[in-house]
Each structure stands twice: as C-alpha cells, then as structure tokens.
Amino acid sequence: MKRFLKAGLALAIAGTGLAHAATELVIATVNNGHMIEMQKLTKFFEQANPDIKLKWVTLEEGTLRQRVTTDIATKGGQFDVMTIGMYETPIWAKKGWLLPIATDANFDVDDLLPAMRNGLSADGKLYASPFYGESSMLMYRKDLADKVGFKMPDQPTWVQVKELAGKIHDPKAGVYGMCLRGKPGWGDNMALLTTMVNTNGGQWFDMSWKPQIDTKPWHDAINFYVDLMKAYGPPGASANSFNENLALFNEGKCGMWVDATIAASFVSDPKQSKVADKVAFAQAPVAVTPKGANWLWAWALAIPASSQKVDAAQTFVKWATSKDYVKLVAKEHGWGTVPTGTRKSTYASPEFMKAARFAEAEKKAIDTANANDSTLPKSPYVGVQYAAIPEFQAIGVAVGQQMSAALSGKVTVDQALKTSQTAAEREMKKGGYYK
C-alpha cells in the first residue's frame, strides 16, 4: 500500500512539474488594431507550440515607449519580446541591448521590403522583425470632395488640402474638414509635424547639430497647422492621436485625415467604418519640397538581451512576422485586414491587391520615403519623422508638448517655437554635440 501511495505521490509531483513546464513569454505591445488581432490569434501559436504560453502587456503608445525604454536601459528583464520601432532599433542594437533575429529559410528575410529591412538593421543584421510597416498618406471622403467639385490630385499640396477642408467643413452636420494628430509626443503629434516641417524645407538639426526649430520653415509649418486645425478641425484636437482620429473618421466625422498608411485597412473595412465605401487615398500633402513629406515607420518585434527565454522568444517573433502569419489573418478575417507594409509577397498576392483598394498608394508612400535623405538642406541624422540619436526622445517630447499647447491656444506659435529651440539646444549641448 505504501508503495502505491509513494508511486501516486511521485506521479502527482511529476504532474505538477509538467503543468509548470511551459515557458511563459511576456510580450509588451501597443494597443493598435493589428496587435490586438495578434493577441486574438494566440491560440494558433500555442497549439503549434504547446511548450510556450503567451502573456500580453498591452499599452497605449506613449506608455509603451516609456515602459520598454526603462526596462531595457536598466536591464530589468520584465519583457521577453518588445514592440519597438525604427527609431529605437539601431540605437539599442549598437548599445548591445537587443539580440539579432535568428532568421531562417522559412522566415525569408529577403522577402522583407528594403525600406523596412534597412531601417530595422544595424551592421547588416536584423535586430527587430517588422510586424507591420507604414508611411503616411491622405485619406479623404471622396463623396464630399465630389459634392463640392474637387478632384484630388495623386499628390496634393497642403494649400489644396486646406482649400478642400474649408469647403467640406460642416460641424452642424457633424463633419470636420480635417483631422490631424494633436496629442503631444515624439511619436504622436511630432511624427506628423516633422513631415510638415520637412516639406516646408526645414529640419531638426543642421550639419553642426545645432537645432533649427526657431526658423522660417518651422514657423511656416506650425502656423499653417494651427490655423488649419482651429478653422476646420474637431474640438479638443490637442488630445487626439491615431486611435482618436481613427474613431472619428470611422464614424464619418472627418472629411480628411493625414496619418499612418496602416489606417487605410481600418477605414476601408465595412465592419469598422461607416464610410468604408466613400473613402479614397492620396499621397501625403507637400509644400515647397516633396522631401520628407511622408514618414517611414515600422512597429517591430524585438528581443531584449536581458530575456532569459531567448529560444521561445525567437520562435514567437518569427511566427508573428512570417508570411504564414499574413496568410493566417487572411484566412480568419480576409485579405483586406492583414498587417501590411512589410513583405514583398503580400503585394504580390492578387487576393490582397484586389481586397485592399489602398495597397498601391500605401506601397508608393513606403517606397518613396527615404530615411537617409528626408530634408531639403543636408542633415546629419537618419530618420524622416525623427532623428535617430538617443537625445531625440526627450527633445521630441518637450517640443511635442509645446506644439500641443500652441494648438490649444495656451501659448502662441512663436512662444512655442522659441521655448522648443531653447530646450533642444540645452539637450544637444548636454549631449556634447556642440558647445
């Protein structure tokens, strides 16, 4: 009897051990639509990899950036996989904070769009795998443009866009001429505003790294933006970022919206958008130069060097950013809903090109964005809507707060730019860029 009890106890202990054998991966990600969809598809990954369990930490964009930056800089080891972008990847890779992605034949690294692969690599190695890639574009209500007799060019100017905004702005009917980001943050309002500055002939820093914020191109761009939004934007625009504007557009409350190309798959989806059949697409507006008028970005999955579960993390990253994952989303929800902007094979799919009316405009925007040549005057930094230096995060946040304050009328544009210039100079001097 004792022998049987001992055997039973041994089996119970063994069973307990088996129950805890699965590796738990903690994944930090952003609360965007495609990431939320990835979480819903967790079961497919866990069925194929029963020894790995996924735990999601889903955060708003600004909070995500703060949490993952703090964790990786302090080697906290809180996350095994992080959702990061093109700004962080090369900087963190050079610091030794990220592990290279262990690509294999099945992953097919050569299938990645060159702009995405290059932006997420350092010293020829891929350090983050793109989950979706994007540029920026103009999404507009073609029915409203037709009604006022406006024919949208493939690449409009900001002046033309403002003219149309005035014609279709009808707050009494619940339609605002233009929706644009106003929420402060280097990846929030400053993503859009940097492209507006670029196309007005401006830049963040000149070749001697001196900040160029209190200059004519910045004044032209920010004054135009504030005037446009005060005249034809929705109320409370200074609090709106991607998700808020997406919700407004899908409700039929935005006549036009300039933002990430990835939004196109949401605004043209009849399950999400009340105006899905009325939306059309054009390239991001230009001013004095087409250079830097549309941004370049990827939300990508990376593995911090502090992770203790590297093999499992590599397995997950390769699954979530593979050609097969794109096919899985297509099978579950249709080709019009797949994450885009990362792989040549997606755009080579006749099913995708048929389902996604925006595909051609999206790919053109991504292909024409050049992180190495995004400003009219020569610049010392890489990046379209950011400068890939560690100091930029703090500078971008400080400037973003000033621009949001200018939009809400708390300060004038002149005051906001002067304060921003001073803050940027202080950071750059502290960083040893110039005296």
Protein Blocks (a to p, Z undefined) as FASTA:
>chain_A
ZZmmmmmmmmmmmmmmmmmmpccddddddfbfklmmmmmmmmmmmmmmmmbccddddddf
klmmmmmmmmmmnonomafbdcddfklmmmmmmnopaccddddfklommlpcfklmmmmg
gehiafbdcfbdcdddddddfklmmmnopacdfbdcfklmmmmmmmmgcfknopafbdcd
fbgcfklmmmmmmmmmmmnopafbdfkopacklgfklmmmmmmmmmmmmmmmcehklmpc
fklmmmmmmnopafbdcddfklmmmmmmmklpmklmmgccdddddfkbmghkaccddddd
dddfkbcblmlmmmmmmmmmcmklmmmmmmmnojklgcehkbfklmmpmklmmmmmmlmm
mmmmmmmpcfklmbfbdcfbecjkbccdfklmmmmmmmmmmmmmmmnopacfklmmmmmm
mmmmmmmmmnopaZZ
